[in-house]
């Protein structure tokens, strides 16, 4: 899948919470990263401010580009590159 979409296999597995050697089953839904976006997988202790600093954007922009932010470890946040 990573080869088909020209994506780093580590990023693909991280975004989907699977090991690179895990099987993907028919009808299993996986996230395919878009080319113009940056991704960050949250860790314990992250805040909106620390996440916005990672992307180098305002808190408001980060909130507007992510439908729901829980800041639980393992949540994927996105930022559209401009």
N, C-alpha and C positions, 0 to 999 in steps of 0.2 A: 504494500500500500504506500509506504514511504517513497519507494522508487517511482511508482506510478504518478504520484503528485509532486515529486521532486522536493520532498520534505526530509529534514534531518530525522532519522529514526528515533533518536533520543528525545527530541521534542515531541514527536508523535506519541511515543509511549508515555512520557511524562504528562502530557495534556489529558491522556485517557486513563491514567492511573494503572497502567499495566506494564509488565516487563517486556523488553524488546523481543524476548523469545516466546512470549505467550501467544497462543492461538487466538485468532479473531474468527468468530463463528458466524454463519449465515444469519442475517437479520440483526446482528449486534450493531448498535449505534456507536460510532466513534466520532470524535471531533477532528476535523481536518483544518489546520490553521490556514488563514487567508494570507496572501502575500504581503499586503500593505499594513499588517497589524503586528504589534509586539505583544508578547504574552508573559505573564508572571504568575507563578503558582505560589499562593500565600503560605506563610509559615506561622507557627505559633508566636503570638506577640505582635504581629503586623497590625498597623492601624491604617486608616485612610490616608493620613499624612505620610507615613513611611512608604506606602504603595505609590502615592502620587509623586513622591521624590524619586522613586526608582524609575518611573516613566518620564520624569522631568516635566510634569504637567500640573495644572491646578487641581485641587480637590474637586471642584465643580466639574471640570472636564472629565476626570476619572469617573465620577458618579454618572455623568450623562452618557458615557460610552459603555457602561455596564448596567444591565437591567436590574440586577440584584447583587448587593455585596453583603455577605455575611462575615467575611474575614475569618472564616474557619480554616484551619490548616488544610491545604490541598485545593482551595478554591482557585479557579483560573480567572485572572483578570486580563482584560484586553485594552489596548490603546492603539488607535489608528494613527499610523505615521503620516506626518504631513510633509 
